Amino acid sequence: MINKATNIEEYPLVLTANHIAEIIGVSKRVAYEVMEKSGFPLIRIGRCKRVTREALFKWLNEQYT
């Protein structure tokens, strides 16, 4: 289980689908769907899907500005 972070810097540098789900307030399944969207800064490590904290928040800002 992930402890809820209160600000951006409290999240790890590399985020998982669980982190993304917590940040954007969706289920883990929906987080994986978001990670597959075109333009999402996804990092694949074998079968694992990750995103850097900086890239995620930059991408989120671009989606809503």
CHARMM-style PDB file with segment names, atoms N, HN, CA, C and O in Angstrom:
ATOM      1  N   MET     1       0.840  -1.182   0.000  1.00  0.00      PROA
ATOM      2  CA  MET     1       0.000   0.000   0.000  1.00  0.00      PROA
ATOM      3  C   MET     1       0.880   1.238   0.000  1.00  0.00      PROA
ATOM      4  O   MET     1       1.947   1.254   0.614  1.00  0.00      PROA
ATOM      5  N   ILE     2       0.428   2.271  -0.689  1.00  0.00      PROA
ATOM      6  HN  ILE     2      -0.439   2.258  -1.188  1.00  0.00      PROA
ATOM      7  CA  ILE     2       1.185   3.509  -0.812  1.00  0.00      PROA
ATOM      8  C   ILE     2       0.691   4.500   0.235  1.00  0.00      PROA
ATOM      9  O   ILE     2      -0.513   4.696   0.398  1.00  0.00      PROA
ATOM     10  N   ASN     3       1.635   5.126   0.948  1.00  0.00      PROA
ATOM     11  HN  ASN     3       2.613   4.967   0.816  1.00  0.00      PROA
ATOM     12  CA  ASN     3       1.255   6.200   1.853  1.00  0.00      PROA
ATOM     13  C   ASN     3       0.942   7.423   1.026  1.00  0.00      PROA
ATOM     14  O   ASN     3       1.716   7.796   0.144  1.00  0.00      PROA
ATOM     15  N   LYS     4      -0.196   8.058   1.305  1.00  0.00      PROA
ATOM     16  HN  LYS     4      -0.824   7.755   2.022  1.00  0.00      PROA
ATOM     17  CA  LYS     4      -0.586   9.232   0.523  1.00  0.00      PROA
ATOM     18  C   LYS     4       0.386  10.369   0.737  1.00  0.00      PROA
ATOM     19  O   LYS     4       0.649  10.774   1.870  1.00  0.00      PROA
ATOM     20  N   ALA     5       0.917  10.881  -0.354  1.00  0.00      PROA
ATOM     21  HN  ALA     5       0.703  10.553  -1.274  1.00  0.00      PROA
ATOM     22  CA  ALA     5       1.818  12.029  -0.304  1.00  0.00      PROA
ATOM     23  C   ALA     5       0.983  13.301  -0.256  1.00  0.00      PROA
ATOM     24  O   ALA     5      -0.111  13.367  -0.818  1.00  0.00      PROA
ATOM     25  N   THR     6       1.516  14.304   0.423  1.00  0.00      PROA
ATOM     26  HN  THR     6       2.404  14.250   0.879  1.00  0.00      PROA
ATOM     27  CA  THR     6       0.788  15.565   0.520  1.00  0.00      PROA
ATOM     28  C   THR     6       1.298  16.599  -0.470  1.00  0.00      PROA
ATOM     29  O   THR     6       0.613  17.589  -0.729  1.00  0.00      PROA
ATOM     30  N   ASN     7       2.486  16.392  -1.028  1.00  0.00      PROA
ATOM     31  HN  ASN     7       3.043  15.588  -0.817  1.00  0.00      PROA
ATOM     32  CA  ASN     7       2.974  17.280  -2.081  1.00  0.00      PROA
ATOM     33  C   ASN     7       3.802  16.478  -3.079  1.00  0.00      PROA
ATOM     34  O   ASN     7       4.179  15.334  -2.824  1.00  0.00      PROA
ATOM     35  N   ILE     8       4.071  17.099  -4.207  1.00  0.00      PROA
ATOM     36  HN  ILE     8       3.765  18.028  -4.414  1.00  0.00      PROA
ATOM     37  CA  ILE     8       4.731  16.415  -5.326  1.00  0.00      PROA
ATOM     38  C   ILE     8       6.060  15.791  -4.927  1.00  0.00      PROA
ATOM     39  O   ILE     8       6.359  14.666  -5.327  1.00  0.00      PROA
ATOM     40  N   GLU     9       6.856  16.502  -4.150  1.00  0.00      PROA
ATOM     41  HN  GLU     9       6.613  17.417  -3.825  1.00  0.00      PROA
ATOM     42  CA  GLU     9       8.200  16.032  -3.806  1.00  0.00      PROA
ATOM     43  C   GLU     9       8.195  14.779  -2.933  1.00  0.00      PROA
ATOM     44  O   GLU     9       9.224  14.114  -2.809  1.00  0.00      PROA
ATOM     45  N   GLU    10       7.064  14.450  -2.331  1.00  0.00      PROA
ATOM     46  HN  GLU    10       6.229  14.990  -2.432  1.00  0.00      PROA
ATOM     47  CA  GLU    10       6.996  13.260  -1.484  1.00  0.00      PROA
ATOM     48  C   GLU    10       6.825  11.968  -2.291  1.00  0.00      PROA
ATOM     49  O   GLU    10       7.000  10.873  -1.755  1.00  0.00      PROA
ATOM     50  N   TYR    11       6.489  12.092  -3.560  1.00  0.00      PROA
ATOM     51  HN  TYR    11       6.347  12.981  -3.996  1.00  0.00      PROA
ATOM     52  CA  TYR    11       6.395  10.905  -4.410  1.00  0.00      PROA
ATOM     53  C   TYR    11       7.794  10.490  -4.847  1.00  0.00      PROA
ATOM     54  O   TYR    11       8.680  11.339  -4.947  1.00  0.00      PROA
ATOM     55  N   PRO    12       8.015   9.195  -5.112  1.00  0.00      PROA
ATOM     56  CA  PRO    12       9.330   8.750  -5.599  1.00  0.00      PROA
ATOM     57  C   PRO    12       9.627   9.335  -6.978  1.00  0.00      PROA
ATOM     58  O   PRO    12       8.720   9.796  -7.671  1.00  0.00      PROA
ATOM     59  N   LEU    13      10.889   9.315  -7.368  1.00  0.00      PROA
ATOM     60  HN  LEU    13      11.625   8.940  -6.805  1.00  0.00      PROA
ATOM     61  CA  LEU    13      11.291   9.867  -8.664  1.00  0.00      PROA
ATOM     62  C   LEU    13      10.690   9.095  -9.833  1.00  0.00      PROA
ATOM     63  O   LEU    13      10.418   9.672 -10.885  1.00  0.00      PROA
ATOM     64  N   VAL    14      10.483   7.801  -9.654  1.00  0.00      PROA
ATOM     65  HN  VAL    14      10.704   7.332  -8.799  1.00  0.00      PROA
ATOM     66  CA  VAL    14       9.875   6.959 -10.692  1.00  0.00      PROA
ATOM     67  C   VAL    14       8.563   6.413 -10.132  1.00  0.00      PROA
ATOM     68  O   VAL    14       8.538   5.792  -9.070  1.00  0.00      PROA
ATOM     69  N   LEU    15       7.481   6.655 -10.860  1.00  0.00      PROA
ATOM     70  HN  LEU    15       7.502   7.160 -11.723  1.00  0.00      PROA
ATOM     71  CA  LEU    15       6.145   6.320 -10.380  1.00  0.00      PROA
ATOM     72  C   LEU    15       5.575   5.080 -11.060  1.00  0.00      PROA
ATOM     73  O   LEU    15       5.878   4.792 -12.218  1.00  0.00      PROA
ATOM     74  N   THR    16       4.754   4.363 -10.323  1.00  0.00      PROA
ATOM     75  HN  THR    16       4.508   4.598  -9.383  1.00  0.00      PROA
ATOM     76  CA  THR    16       4.055   3.177 -10.822  1.00  0.00      PROA
ATOM     77  C   THR    16       2.602   3.526 -11.138  1.00  0.00      PROA
ATOM     78  O   THR    16       2.165   4.653 -10.905  1.00  0.00      PROA
ATOM     79  N   ALA    17       1.868   2.571 -11.662  1.00  0.00      PROA
ATOM     80  HN  ALA    17       2.223   1.655 -11.852  1.00  0.00      PROA
ATOM     81  CA  ALA    17       0.441   2.770 -11.926  1.00  0.00      PROA
ATOM     82  C   ALA    17      -0.312   3.070 -10.635  1.00  0.00      PROA
ATOM     83  O   ALA    17      -1.267   3.846 -10.643  1.00  0.00      PROA
ATOM     84  N   ASN    18       0.104   2.468  -9.531  1.00  0.00      PROA
ATOM     85  HN  ASN    18       0.880   1.837  -9.524  1.00  0.00      PROA
ATOM     86  CA  ASN    18      -0.540   2.753  -8.246  1.00  0.00      PROA
ATOM     87  C   ASN    18      -0.387   4.218  -7.869  1.00  0.00      PROA
ATOM     88  O   ASN    18      -1.342   4.851  -7.418  1.00  0.00      PROA
ATOM     89  N   HSD    19       0.817   4.759  -8.053  1.00  0.00      PROA
ATOM     90  HN  HSD    19       1.593   4.245  -8.419  1.00  0.00      PROA
ATOM     91  CA  HSD    19       1.043   6.175  -7.759  1.00  0.00      PROA
ATOM     92  C   HSD    19       0.170   7.054  -8.649  1.00  0.00      PROA
ATOM     93  O   HSD    19      -0.473   7.993  -8.178  1.00  0.00      PROA
ATOM     94  N   ILE    20       0.158   6.734  -9.939  1.00  0.00      PROA
ATOM     95  HN  ILE    20       0.680   5.971 -10.321  1.00  0.00      PROA
ATOM     96  CA  ILE    20      -0.613   7.533 -10.893  1.00  0.00      PROA
ATOM     97  C   ILE    20      -2.095   7.499 -10.527  1.00  0.00      PROA
ATOM     98  O   ILE    20      -2.767   8.530 -10.558  1.00  0.00      PROA
ATOM     99  N   ALA    21      -2.601   6.329 -10.184  1.00  0.00      PROA
ATOM    100  HN  ALA    21      -2.055   5.492 -10.158  1.00  0.00      PROA
ATOM    101  CA  ALA    21      -4.002   6.194  -9.780  1.00  0.00      PROA
ATOM    102  C   ALA    21      -4.301   7.097  -8.585  1.00  0.00      PROA
ATOM    103  O   ALA    21      -5.330   7.771  -8.555  1.00  0.00      PROA
ATOM    104  N   GLU    22      -3.410   7.109  -7.614  1.00  0.00      PROA
ATOM    105  HN  GLU    22      -2.574   6.562  -7.639  1.00  0.00      PROA
ATOM    106  CA  GLU    22      -3.588   7.951  -6.429  1.00  0.00      PROA
ATOM    107  C   GLU    22      -3.561   9.432  -6.797  1.00  0.00      PROA
ATOM    108  O   GLU    22      -4.390  10.210  -6.323  1.00  0.00      PROA
ATOM    109  N   ILE    23      -2.618   9.814  -7.633  1.00  0.00      PROA
ATOM    110  HN  ILE    23      -1.945   9.182  -8.018  1.00  0.00      PROA
ATOM    111  CA  ILE    23      -2.438  11.223  -7.994  1.00  0.00      PROA
ATOM    112  C   ILE    23      -3.646  11.764  -8.751  1.00  0.00      PROA
ATOM    113  O   ILE    23      -4.123  12.860  -8.456  1.00  0.00      PROA
ATOM    114  N   ILE    24      -4.145  11.001  -9.727  1.00  0.00      PROA
ATOM    115  HN  ILE    24      -3.757  10.111  -9.967  1.00  0.00      PROA
ATOM    116  CA  ILE    24      -5.241  11.528 -10.547  1.00  0.00      PROA
ATOM    117  C   ILE    24      -6.618  11.039 -10.087  1.00  0.00      PROA
ATOM    118  O   ILE    24      -7.637  11.406 -10.670  1.00  0.00      PROA
ATOM    119  N   GLY    25      -6.642  10.214  -9.046  1.00  0.00      PROA
ATOM    120  HN  GLY    25      -5.813   9.915  -8.572  1.00  0.00      PROA
ATOM    121  CA  GLY    25      -7.907   9.811  -8.440  1.00  0.00      PROA
ATOM    122  C   GLY    25      -8.729   8.840  -9.264  1.00  0.00      PROA
ATOM    123  O   GLY    25      -9.945   8.986  -9.386  1.00  0.00      PROA
ATOM    124  N   VAL    26      -8.057   7.848  -9.829  1.00  0.00      PROA
ATOM    125  HN  VAL    26      -7.069   7.730  -9.730  1.00  0.00      PROA
ATOM    126  CA  VAL    26      -8.740   6.826 -10.624  1.00  0.00      PROA
ATOM    127  C   VAL    26      -8.301   5.442 -10.145  1.00  0.00      PROA
ATOM    128  O   VAL    26      -7.433   5.320  -9.280  1.00  0.00      PROA
ATOM    129  N   SER    27      -8.908   4.411 -10.714  1.00  0.00      PROA
ATOM    130  HN  SER    27      -9.613   4.510 -11.417  1.00  0.00      PROA
ATOM    131  CA  SER    27      -8.506   3.048 -10.376  1.00  0.00      PROA
ATOM    132  C   SER    27      -7.165   2.720 -11.030  1.00  0.00      PROA
ATOM    133  O   SER    27      -6.708   3.421 -11.933  1.00  0.00      PROA
ATOM    134  N   LYS    28      -6.553   1.651 -10.557  1.00  0.00      PROA
ATOM    135  HN  LYS    28      -6.924   1.082  -9.824  1.00  0.00      PROA
ATOM    136  CA  LYS    28      -5.286   1.205 -11.134  1.00  0.00      PROA
ATOM    137  C   LYS    28      -5.467   0.829 -12.607  1.00  0.00      PROA
ATOM    138  O   LYS    28      -4.598   1.105 -13.433  1.00  0.00      PROA
ATOM    139  N   ARG    29      -6.581   0.209 -12.925  1.00  0.00      PROA
ATOM    140  HN  ARG    29      -7.288  -0.015 -12.254  1.00  0.00      PROA
ATOM    141  CA  ARG    29      -6.861  -0.172 -14.323  1.00  0.00      PROA
ATOM    142  C   ARG    29      -6.919   1.059 -15.227  1.00  0.00      PROA
ATOM    143  O   ARG    29      -6.348   1.056 -16.318  1.00  0.00      PROA
ATOM    144  N   VAL    30      -7.599   2.099 -14.784  1.00  0.00      PROA
ATOM    145  HN  VAL    30      -8.064   2.101 -13.898  1.00  0.00      PROA
ATOM    146  CA  VAL    30      -7.691   3.337 -15.565  1.00  0.00      PROA
ATOM    147  C   VAL    30      -6.316   3.988 -15.667  1.00  0.00      PROA
ATOM    148  O   VAL    30      -5.978   4.561 -16.703  1.00  0.00      PROA
ATOM    149  N   ALA    31      -5.522   3.906 -14.605  1.00  0.00      PROA
ATOM    150  HN  ALA    31      -5.796   3.441 -13.763  1.00  0.00      PROA
ATOM    151  CA  ALA    31      -4.161   4.455 -14.649  1.00  0.00      PROA
ATOM    152  C   ALA    31      -3.353   3.776 -15.752  1.00  0.00      PROA
ATOM    153  O   ALA    31      -2.614   4.441 -16.477  1.00  0.00      PROA
ATOM    154  N   TYR    32      -3.488   2.461 -15.882  1.00  0.00      PROA
ATOM    155  HN  TYR    32      -4.089   1.920 -15.294  1.00  0.00      PROA
ATOM    156  CA  TYR    32      -2.786   1.753 -16.961  1.00  0.00      PROA
ATOM    157  C   TYR    32      -3.284   2.212 -18.335  1.00  0.00      PROA
ATOM    158  O   TYR    32      -2.494   2.316 -19.273  1.00  0.00      PROA
ATOM    159  N   GLU    33      -4.569   2.482 -18.458  1.00  0.00      PROA
ATOM    160  HN  GLU    33      -5.211   2.397 -17.695  1.00  0.00      PROA
ATOM    161  CA  GLU    33      -5.105   2.981 -19.726  1.00  0.00      PROA
ATOM    162  C   GLU    33      -4.522   4.354 -20.049  1.00  0.00      PROA
ATOM    163  O   GLU    33      -4.178   4.629 -21.198  1.00  0.00      PROA
ATOM    164  N   VAL    34      -4.413   5.205 -19.052  1.00  0.00      PROA
ATOM    165  HN  VAL    34      -4.693   4.982 -18.118  1.00  0.00      PROA
ATOM    166  CA  VAL    34      -3.811   6.533 -19.234  1.00  0.00      PROA
ATOM    167  C   VAL    34      -2.364   6.386 -19.685  1.00  0.00      PROA
ATOM    168  O   VAL    34      -1.902   7.118 -20.559  1.00  0.00      PROA
ATOM    169  N   MET    35      -1.652   5.436 -19.084  1.00  0.00      PROA
ATOM    170  HN  MET    35      -2.028   4.842 -18.373  1.00  0.00      PROA
ATOM    171  CA  MET    35      -0.241   5.234 -19.416  1.00  0.00      PROA
ATOM    172  C   MET    35      -0.047   4.806 -20.869  1.00  0.00      PROA
ATOM    173  O   MET    35       1.034   4.998 -21.426  1.00  0.00      PROA
ATOM    174  N   GLU    36      -1.070   4.235 -21.487  1.00  0.00      PROA
ATOM    175  HN  GLU    36      -1.948   4.080 -21.035  1.00  0.00      PROA
ATOM    176  CA  GLU    36      -0.979   3.783 -22.878  1.00  0.00      PROA
ATOM    177  C   GLU    36      -1.383   4.858 -23.886  1.00  0.00      PROA
ATOM    178  O   GLU    36      -1.274   4.646 -25.094  1.00  0.00      PROA
ATOM    179  N   LYS    37      -1.846   6.002 -23.400  1.00  0.00      PROA
ATOM    180  HN  LYS    37      -1.934   6.174 -22.419  1.00  0.00      PROA
ATOM    181  CA  LYS    37      -2.260   7.079 -24.314  1.00  0.00      PROA
ATOM    182  C   LYS    37      -1.076   7.603 -25.106  1.00  0.00      PROA
ATOM    183  O   LYS    37       0.056   7.638 -24.623  1.00  0.00      PROA
ATOM    184  N   SER    38      -1.361   8.005 -26.321  1.00  0.00      PROA
ATOM    185  HN  SER    38      -2.280   7.977 -26.714  1.00  0.00      PROA
ATOM    186  CA  SER    38      -0.340   8.606 -27.176  1.00  0.00      PROA
ATOM    187  C   SER    38       0.175   9.887 -26.523  1.00  0.00      PROA
ATOM    188  O   SER    38      -0.608  10.718 -26.063  1.00  0.00      PROA
ATOM    189  N   GLY    39       1.476  10.033 -26.489  1.00  0.00      PROA
ATOM    190  HN  GLY    39       2.112   9.358 -26.863  1.00  0.00      PROA
ATOM    191  CA  GLY    39       2.078  11.223 -25.907  1.00  0.00      PROA
ATOM    192  C   GLY    39       2.406  11.104 -24.430  1.00  0.00      PROA
ATOM    193  O   GLY    39       3.091  11.967 -23.880  1.00  0.00      PROA
ATOM    194  N   PHE    40       1.923  10.038 -23.768  1.00  0.00      PROA
ATOM    195  HN  PHE    40       1.366   9.337 -24.214  1.00  0.00      PROA
ATOM    196  CA  PHE    40       2.251   9.845 -22.352  1.00  0.00      PROA
ATOM    197  C   PHE    40       3.717   9.441 -22.244  1.00  0.00      PROA
ATOM    198  O   PHE    40       4.177   8.597 -23.013  1.00  0.00      PROA
ATOM    199  N   PRO    41       4.460  10.027 -21.305  1.00  0.00      PROA
ATOM    200  CA  PRO    41       5.905   9.770 -21.196  1.00  0.00      PROA
ATOM    201  C   PRO    41       6.241   8.440 -20.506  1.00  0.00      PROA
ATOM    202  O   PRO    41       6.918   8.420 -19.478  1.00  0.00      PROA
ATOM    203  N   LEU    42       5.771   7.362 -21.069  1.00  0.00      PROA
ATOM    204  HN  LEU    42       5.221   7.378 -21.904  1.00  0.00      PROA
ATOM    205  CA  LEU    42       5.914   6.025 -20.491  1.00  0.00      PROA
ATOM    206  C   LEU    42       7.333   5.496 -20.630  1.00  0.00      PROA
ATOM    207  O   LEU    42       7.980   5.664 -21.664  1.00  0.00      PROA
ATOM    208  N   ILE    43       7.800   4.853 -19.570  1.00  0.00      PROA
ATOM    209  HN  ILE    43       7.275   4.716 -18.731  1.00  0.00      PROA
ATOM    210  CA  ILE    43       9.077   4.138 -19.590  1.00  0.00      PROA
ATOM    211  C   ILE    43       8.740   2.662 -19.403  1.00  0.00      PROA
ATOM    212  O   ILE    43       8.108   2.284 -18.417  1.00  0.00      PROA
ATOM    213  N   ARG    44       9.159   1.836 -20.344  1.00  0.00      PROA
ATOM    214  HN  ARG    44       9.672   2.143 -21.145  1.00  0.00      PROA
ATOM    215  CA  ARG    44       8.957   0.386 -20.220  1.00  0.00      PROA
ATOM    216  C   ARG    44      10.271  -0.249 -19.772  1.00  0.00      PROA
ATOM    217  O   ARG    44      11.328  -0.031 -20.363  1.00  0.00      PROA
ATOM    218  N   ILE    45      10.164  -1.040 -18.710  1.00  0.00      PROA
ATOM    219  HN  ILE    45       9.304  -1.217 -18.230  1.00  0.00      PROA
ATOM    220  CA  ILE    45      11.309  -1.789 -18.203  1.00  0.00      PROA
ATOM    221  C   ILE    45      10.849  -3.242 -18.169  1.00  0.00      PROA
ATOM    222  O   ILE    45      10.226  -3.691 -17.207  1.00  0.00      PROA
ATOM    223  N   GLY    46      11.167  -3.963 -19.233  1.00  0.00      PROA
ATOM    224  HN  GLY    46      11.673  -3.599 -20.015  1.00  0.00      PROA
ATOM    225  CA  GLY    46      10.610  -5.309 -19.368  1.00  0.00      PROA
ATOM    226  C   GLY    46       9.103  -5.188 -19.503  1.00  0.00      PROA
ATOM    227  O   GLY    46       8.608  -4.486 -20.385  1.00  0.00      PROA
ATOM    228  N   ARG    47       8.376  -5.869 -18.632  1.00  0.00      PROA
ATOM    229  HN  ARG    47       8.778  -6.439 -17.916  1.00  0.00      PROA
ATOM    230  CA  ARG    47       6.913  -5.778 -18.634  1.00  0.00      PROA
ATOM    231  C   ARG    47       6.398  -4.657 -17.748  1.00  0.00      PROA
ATOM    232  O   ARG    47       5.204  -4.358 -17.754  1.00  0.00      PROA
ATOM    233  N   CYS    48       7.285  -4.038 -16.989  1.00  0.00      PROA
ATOM    234  HN  CYS    48       8.256  -4.281 -16.984  1.00  0.00      PROA
ATOM    235  CA  CYS    48       6.893  -2.969 -16.064  1.00  0.00      PROA
ATOM    236  C   CYS    48       6.711  -1.651 -16.795  1.00  0.00      PROA
ATOM    237  O   CYS    48       7.442  -1.340 -17.736  1.00  0.00      PROA
ATOM    238  N   LYS    49       5.735  -0.889 -16.353  1.00  0.00      PROA
ATOM    239  HN  LYS    49       5.142  -1.141 -15.589  1.00  0.00      PROA
ATOM    240  CA  LYS    49       5.477   0.438 -16.912  1.00  0.00      PROA
ATOM    241  C   LYS    49       5.704   1.461 -15.810  1.00  0.00      PROA
ATOM    242  O   LYS    49       5.170   1.341 -14.707  1.00  0.00      PROA
ATOM    243  N   ARG    50       6.501   2.460 -16.129  1.00  0.00      PROA
ATOM    244  HN  ARG    50       6.934   2.557 -17.025  1.00  0.00      PROA
ATOM    245  CA  ARG    50       6.835   3.499 -15.158  1.00  0.00      PROA
ATOM    246  C   ARG    50       6.834   4.853 -15.846  1.00  0.00      PROA
ATOM    247  O   ARG    50       6.827   4.936 -17.074  1.00  0.00      PROA
ATOM    248  N   VAL    51       6.841   5.911 -15.047  1.00  0.00      PROA
ATOM    249  HN  VAL    51       6.847   5.844 -14.049  1.00  0.00      PROA
ATOM    250  CA  VAL    51       6.975   7.278 -15.546  1.00  0.00      PROA
ATOM    251  C   VAL    51       7.720   8.068 -14.477  1.00  0.00      PROA
ATOM    252  O   VAL    51       7.534   7.838 -13.282  1.00  0.00      PROA
ATOM    253  N   THR    52       8.559   8.993 -14.910  1.00  0.00      PROA
ATOM    254  HN  THR    52       8.711   9.179 -15.880  1.00  0.00      PROA
ATOM    255  CA  THR    52       9.244   9.818 -13.914  1.00  0.00      PROA
ATOM    256  C   THR    52       8.246  10.814 -13.337  1.00  0.00      PROA
ATOM    257  O   THR    52       7.305  11.235 -14.009  1.00  0.00      PROA
ATOM    258  N   ARG    53       8.465  11.174 -12.111  1.00  0.00      PROA
ATOM    259  HN  ARG    53       9.229  10.832 -11.564  1.00  0.00      PROA
ATOM    260  CA  ARG    53       7.602  12.138 -11.422  1.00  0.00      PROA
ATOM    261  C   ARG    53       7.533  13.448 -12.202  1.00  0.00      PROA
ATOM    262  O   ARG    53       6.451  13.990 -12.427  1.00  0.00      PROA
ATOM    263  N   GLU    54       8.689  13.947 -12.611  1.00  0.00      PROA
ATOM    264  HN  GLU    54       9.568  13.506 -12.428  1.00  0.00      PROA
ATOM    265  CA  GLU    54       8.753  15.214 -13.344  1.00  0.00      PROA
ATOM    266  C   GLU    54       7.961  15.136 -14.650  1.00  0.00      PROA
ATOM    267  O   GLU    54       7.203  16.049 -14.977  1.00  0.00      PROA
ATOM    268  N   ALA    55       8.139  14.041 -15.395  1.00  0.00      PROA
ATOM    269  HN  ALA    55       8.754  13.299 -15.129  1.00  0.00      PROA
ATOM    270  CA  ALA    55       7.458  13.887 -16.680  1.00  0.00      PROA
ATOM    271  C   ALA    55       5.944  13.782 -16.500  1.00  0.00      PROA
ATOM    272  O   ALA    55       5.186  14.331 -17.300  1.00  0.00      PROA
ATOM    273  N   LEU    56       5.501  13.080 -15.457  1.00  0.00      PROA
ATOM    274  HN  LEU    56       6.116  12.634 -14.808  1.00  0.00      PROA
ATOM    275  CA  LEU    56       4.063  12.941 -15.227  1.00  0.00      PROA
ATOM    276  C   LEU    56       3.423  14.295 -14.966  1.00  0.00      PROA
ATOM    277  O   LEU    56       2.417  14.638 -15.586  1.00  0.00      PROA
ATOM    278  N   PHE    57       4.001  15.064 -14.052  1.00  0.00      PROA
ATOM    279  HN  PHE    57       4.818  14.785 -13.548  1.00  0.00      PROA
ATOM    280  CA  PHE    57       3.384  16.339 -13.709  1.00  0.00      PROA
ATOM    281  C   PHE    57       3.475  17.337 -14.862  1.00  0.00      PROA
ATOM    282  O   PHE    57       2.588  18.177 -15.020  1.00  0.00      PROA
ATOM    283  N   LYS    58       4.519  17.257 -15.656  1.00  0.00      PROA
ATOM    284  HN  LYS    58       5.239  16.575 -15.528  1.00  0.00      PROA
ATOM    285  CA  LYS    58       4.614  18.093 -16.858  1.00  0.00      PROA
ATOM    286  C   LYS    58       3.512  17.695 -17.840  1.00  0.00      PROA
ATOM    287  O   LYS    58       2.826  18.559 -18.387  1.00  0.00      PROA
ATOM    288  N   TRP    59       3.340  16.389 -18.067  1.00  0.00      PROA
ATOM    289  HN  TRP    59       3.897  15.687 -17.623  1.00  0.00      PROA
ATOM    290  CA  TRP    59       2.310  15.890 -18.970  1.00  0.00      PROA
ATOM    291  C   TRP    59       0.920  16.300 -18.486  1.00  0.00      PROA
ATOM    292  O   TRP    59       0.087  16.727 -19.286  1.00  0.00      PROA
ATOM    293  N   LEU    60       0.663  16.172 -17.177  1.00  0.00      PROA
ATOM    294  HN  LEU    60       1.339  15.824 -16.527  1.00  0.00      PROA
ATOM    295  CA  LEU    60      -0.637  16.565 -16.633  1.00  0.00      PROA
ATOM    296  C   LEU    60      -0.904  18.044 -16.870  1.00  0.00      PROA
ATOM    297  O   LEU    60      -2.009  18.421 -17.260  1.00  0.00      PROA
ATOM    298  N   ASN    61       0.097  18.882 -16.638  1.00  0.00      PROA
ATOM    299  HN  ASN    61       0.994  18.576 -16.321  1.00  0.00      PROA
ATOM    300  CA  ASN    61      -0.071  20.320 -16.872  1.00  0.00      PROA
ATOM    301  C   ASN    61      -0.380  20.608 -18.334  1.00  0.00      PROA
ATOM    302  O   ASN    61      -1.194  21.481 -18.635  1.00  0.00      PROA
ATOM    303  N   GLU    62       0.255  19.891 -19.236  1.00  0.00      PROA
ATOM    304  HN  GLU    62       0.917  19.182 -18.992  1.00  0.00      PROA
ATOM    305  CA  GLU    62       0.010  20.082 -20.673  1.00  0.00      PROA
ATOM    306  C   GLU    62      -1.406  19.664 -21.061  1.00  0.00      PROA
ATOM    307  O   GLU    62      -1.985  20.233 -21.987  1.00  0.00      PROA
ATOM    308  N   GLN    63      -1.966  18.681 -20.368  1.00  0.00      PROA
ATOM    309  HN  GLN    63      -1.496  18.219 -19.616  1.00  0.00      PROA
ATOM    310  CA  GLN    63      -3.309  18.199 -20.687  1.00  0.00      PROA
ATOM    311  C   GLN    63      -4.387  19.191 -20.270  1.00  0.00      PROA
ATOM    312  O   GLN    63      -5.459  19.240 -20.872  1.00  0.00      PROA
ATOM    313  N   TYR    64      -4.106  19.967 -19.256  1.00  0.00      PROA
ATOM    314  HN  TYR    64      -3.235  19.927 -18.767  1.00  0.00      PROA
ATOM    315  CA  TYR    64      -5.139  20.828 -18.676  1.00  0.00      PROA
ATOM    316  C   TYR    64      -4.850  22.311 -18.822  1.00  0.00      PROA
ATOM    317  O   TYR    64      -5.465  23.129 -18.138  1.00  0.00      PROA
ATOM    318  N   THR    65      -3.917  22.675 -19.710  1.00  0.00      PROA
ATOM    319  HN  THR    65      -3.417  22.010 -20.266  1.00  0.00      PROA
ATOM    320  CA  THR    65      -3.669  24.102 -19.952  1.00  0.00      PROA
ATOM    321  C   THR    65      -3.908  24.442 -21.395  1.00  0.00      PROA
ATOM    322  OT1 THR    65      -3.752  25.597 -21.791  1.00  0.00      PROA
TER     323      THR     65
END
